[in-house]
Amino acid sequence: MKSESLSHCGYVAIVGRPNVGKSTLLNRILGQKISITTRKPQTTRHQVLGIKTTEDAQVIYVDTPGLHRGSKKAMNRYMNKAAASVINDVDVVVFVVDGLRWLEDDQAVLEKLANTQAPVILALNKLDTLADRELLLPHIQQLSEKMSFRDIIPISANKGENIEVLENLVTELLPASPAFFPEDQVTDKSERFIAAELVREKLMMRLGQEVPYSLTVEIEQFKLEKEVLHINALIWVERDNQKTIVIGKHGEMLKAVGKQARTEMEKMFEKKVFLKLWVKVKDKWADDERALQNLGYTE
């Protein structure tokens, strides 16, 4: 088996503040969708492993929730902990920032990286959106003074620009080691987990600013019968008015979300999917440690 003779293998944390394109970067590297993506910040809530095995290396990328200041709710504290806990347990860190922007939350991430022993690569994402690329060089020079980065690489996760350069550098920095996972494994997450995330992604894309952060999705049934996947998904919200919004007038919102999620599940799982969605209220679930654990928010 190829993976038994690999020269490099190790873990790589993809970190950064919310909404800089970490999950888009992981999906681009893997060439398939593993982490959900939306334009809303704090879409990613869990650590997600993306495993890429080539002829001579296995790179295990860890997509993390966006590190952010403040921890008003138990959910926010969980996401910050999930992101910060991985920093000292990896071989390489890829710190993703949004082009020429440097915000307080970027500085907060930098402070978290101060004591890591792993080499840190700074990836300036969204290169495709820059109107004037001549501004890149002075910006890179300014950033290089903030920390002794192993390298600073402008990239476009959306368009694929300089991704190969980033991957080659990451591989060079990994220790010599046999593979940790089978060569055909792409993630540590189950299809059940991915199904829940796809429903949540479609909800986040369709709903306004507040509601997406007050909902989560729990898969109650996931079984294959006669080549058809039967999936029952329960959408938890915090208040009755949120339930009304998620269902929509005459159930139209829920139908649209279900149709979009089912279509993507069928492509991803390569099977016909029968998807049922329900909405229930669980008061202040996002600020309840026990409720979070029951809903799968555990390390």
LOKE-503282 format. One line per field, with one value per residue (C-alpha): z negated, y, x negated. Coordinates in Angstrom, 1 decimal. Example, Ala and Ser with C-alpha at 12.3 -4.5 7.8 and 13.67 -1.06 7.14 Angstrom:
% residues 2
up c(-7.8,-7.1) $
north c(-4.5,-1.1) $
east c(-12.3,-13.7) $
END
This chain:
% residues 299
up c(0.0,1.0,-2.3,-4.1,-2.4,-2.7,-3.6,-5.3,-7.5,-10.0,-11.2,-10.0,-11.7,-9.6,-11.9,-11.7,-12.7,-11.5,-7.8,-6.3,-4.1,-6.2,-5.2,-1.5,-1.6,-3.1,-0.4,2.3,1.1,0.9,4.2,2.6,0.0,-3.6,-5.5,-4.9,-3.8,-3.8,-3.7,-7.4,-10.1,-12.5,-10.1,-11.2,-14.8,-15.0,-14.3,-11.0,-9.7,-5.9,-4.9,-1.7,-0.7,2.3,3.5,0.9,-1.9,-4.0,-5.2,-7.9,-7.8,-10.8,-9.9,-13.0,-14.1,-13.8,-16.8,-18.1,-21.0,-23.7,-24.9,-25.6,-25.2,-26.0,-22.2,-21.7,-24.4,-22.9,-19.4,-20.8,-22.8,-19.8,-17.7,-20.3,-21.6,-18.3,-18.0,-20.2,-18.9,-15.3,-13.1,-11.1,-11.4,-8.5,-9.7,-7.2,-7.0,-4.7,-2.0,-3.1,-6.2,-9.7,-12.5,-16.3,-15.9,-13.7,-16.4,-18.9,-16.8,-16.5,-20.3,-20.6,-18.3,-20.3,-22.2,-19.5,-18.6,-15.1,-12.1,-11.2,-7.5,-7.0,-4.1,-2.7,-1.3,1.2,3.6,6.4,4.8,4.5,6.9,6.6,6.1,5.8,2.3,1.4,1.0,-1.6,-3.5,-3.6,-4.9,-7.7,-8.6,-8.6,-11.6,-13.7,-14.0,-12.6,-10.1,-8.2,-5.0,-3.9,-0.8,1.0,2.1,3.4,1.9,4.1,7.4,6.4,6.9,5.2,3.4,4.8,3.5,0.0,0.1,1.2,-1.7,-4.2,-3.0,-3.3,-7.0,-8.0,-9.9,-8.3,-9.2,-7.9,-7.2,-10.1,-8.0,-5.1,-1.8,-0.7,-3.8,-3.3,-6.6,-10.2,-10.1,-9.4,-6.7,-9.5,-10.7,-7.1,-6.5,-9.6,-8.5,-5.0,-6.4,-8.7,-5.7,-3.7,-6.7,-7.2,-3.6,-3.5,-6.9,-8.1,-10.5,-13.9,-13.5,-12.1,-15.3,-17.4,-15.6,-15.3,-13.5,-15.0,-12.9,-14.5,-11.8,-9.1,-7.5,-4.1,-2.9,0.7,1.9,0.5,-2.4,-4.9,-6.9,-9.6,-10.7,-13.7,-13.7,-17.2,-17.7,-20.9,-20.6,-19.1,-16.7,-15.3,-14.7,-12.7,-10.6,-9.9,-8.8,-6.7,-5.3,-4.4,-5.1,-2.1,-3.8,-5.2,-1.9,-0.1,-2.6,-2.4,1.4,1.5,-1.2,0.3,3.8,2.3,0.2,3.2,5.1,2.0,0.9,4.5,3.4,3.6,0.4,-1.4,-3.8,-6.5,-8.5,-11.8,-13.9,-17.7,-20.4,-23.1,-25.2,-25.4,-24.1,-22.9,-26.4,-28.1,-28.6,-29.0,-26.0,-23.9,-24.9,-24.1,-20.7,-19.8,-20.8,-22.5,-22.0) $
north c(0.0,3.4,5.0,2.6,4.1,7.8,10.1,12.8,12.8,15.2,17.6,21.1,23.5,26.0,29.0,32.5,34.8,34.1,34.5,34.6,31.5,28.6,26.1,27.2,26.6,23.1,22.2,23.6,21.6,18.3,18.9,18.2,19.6,18.5,21.7,23.8,27.4,30.5,34.2,34.5,34.5,31.6,29.0,26.4,25.1,22.0,20.8,19.0,16.8,16.9,14.2,14.5,11.5,11.8,9.5,10.7,12.4,12.4,15.8,16.0,19.5,20.6,23.1,25.1,27.5,31.2,32.5,35.6,38.0,37.6,34.5,35.6,32.1,28.6,28.0,30.8,29.5,26.0,27.3,29.3,26.3,24.0,26.4,27.2,23.7,22.4,25.0,23.3,19.8,20.2,20.1,23.2,26.2,28.0,31.3,32.7,36.4,38.4,40.0,43.4,43.6,43.2,43.5,43.1,39.5,38.8,40.3,38.0,35.0,36.1,36.3,32.8,31.7,33.4,30.2,27.6,25.6,24.8,26.8,29.3,30.1,33.3,32.9,36.2,34.9,36.4,37.5,37.4,40.3,42.8,45.7,46.8,44.0,46.5,47.1,43.5,44.0,46.8,45.0,41.8,43.8,45.2,41.8,40.2,42.5,41.1,37.6,35.4,33.6,30.7,32.3,34.7,33.5,35.4,32.9,32.7,29.7,30.5,30.5,28.1,30.7,29.8,26.8,24.4,26.7,26.6,22.8,22.2,24.3,22.6,19.1,20.2,21.1,17.9,15.2,11.9,9.5,6.7,7.5,7.7,7.1,4.8,6.4,6.5,8.3,12.0,13.1,11.9,13.0,10.5,10.9,11.5,14.5,15.9,15.5,17.7,20.3,20.5,21.2,23.9,25.4,25.8,27.4,29.8,30.8,31.5,33.1,36.6,37.6,36.5,33.1,31.0,31.5,30.3,27.0,23.6,20.4,16.9,13.8,11.5,8.8,7.9,4.5,2.9,0.9,-0.5,1.9,4.9,6.9,7.8,10.9,12.6,15.9,17.9,21.6,23.1,26.9,28.9,30.7,30.2,33.2,31.6,28.4,30.4,32.0,28.7,27.0,30.0,30.9,27.8,25.8,27.3,28.1,24.5,23.0,25.1,24.2,20.5,20.5,22.2,20.0,16.8,17.6,18.2,15.0,12.9,14.3,13.8,10.3,9.1,7.7,8.7,10.6,10.8,13.8,14.8,18.0,19.1,22.2,22.3,24.9,24.3,27.5,28.9,25.7,27.6,28.8,25.5,23.3,20.1,20.8,21.5,18.1,16.3,17.9,16.8,19.8,17.9,17.8) $
east c(0.0,-1.4,-0.8,-3.1,-6.1,-5.3,-8.2,-6.1,-3.0,-1.6,1.1,1.7,4.0,5.9,6.6,7.8,10.7,14.2,15.0,11.5,12.0,10.5,13.1,13.0,9.2,9.6,12.2,10.0,6.9,9.0,10.7,14.1,16.4,15.8,16.5,19.6,19.1,21.3,20.6,21.7,19.0,18.7,20.2,17.7,18.4,16.3,12.8,13.0,10.1,9.4,6.9,4.9,2.7,0.3,-2.4,-4.9,-2.9,0.2,1.3,4.0,5.5,7.6,10.2,11.1,13.9,12.9,11.1,12.9,12.9,15.6,17.4,20.9,22.4,21.3,21.3,18.8,16.6,16.8,15.7,12.8,11.6,12.0,9.9,7.2,6.7,5.3,2.5,0.0,0.7,-0.1,-3.3,-2.4,0.0,1.5,2.8,5.4,6.2,8.4,6.3,5.0,7.3,5.9,8.5,8.5,9.5,6.5,4.3,6.0,5.2,1.6,1.4,2.7,-0.1,-2.9,-3.9,-3.5,-6.6,-5.2,-6.2,-3.5,-2.7,-0.7,1.8,3.2,6.5,8.9,6.2,8.8,10.7,7.7,8.1,4.5,1.9,-0.9,0.3,-0.6,-4.4,-4.3,-1.5,-3.6,-6.5,-4.4,-3.0,-6.5,-7.3,-4.5,-5.9,-8.7,-6.5,-8.0,-6.6,-3.9,-2.0,0.8,3.5,7.0,8.8,11.8,9.8,7.0,4.2,0.9,2.6,0.0,-2.8,-1.2,-0.8,-4.4,-5.7,-3.4,-4.6,-8.3,-7.7,-6.1,-8.1,-9.2,-6.5,-4.3,-0.6,1.8,5.0,5.8,5.0,8.6,9.9,10.6,12.1,12.7,16.4,19.2,21.8,24.3,22.3,21.9,25.7,26.4,23.9,25.4,28.8,27.3,25.4,28.6,30.3,27.5,27.5,31.2,31.9,31.1,28.4,29.6,31.4,28.5,26.6,29.5,30.0,28.3,29.2,29.4,29.7,32.3,32.3,29.7,30.3,30.0,33.0,33.1,30.4,32.2,30.8,33.6,32.5,34.5,33.1,34.2,33.6,33.3,33.9,34.1,37.4,40.9,40.5,37.4,39.3,41.8,39.1,37.3,40.6,41.6,45.0,46.9,43.7,41.9,38.6,38.3,39.2,36.6,33.9,34.8,34.7,31.3,29.8,31.2,29.8,26.3,26.5,27.4,24.3,22.0,23.3,24.0,27.4,31.0,31.9,35.3,35.0,37.4,37.0,38.6,38.1,38.2,37.6,35.0,34.7,31.1,29.6,26.5,25.7,26.3,23.1,25.1,27.4,24.3,22.8,26.0,26.1,22.6,20.5,17.8,14.1) $
END
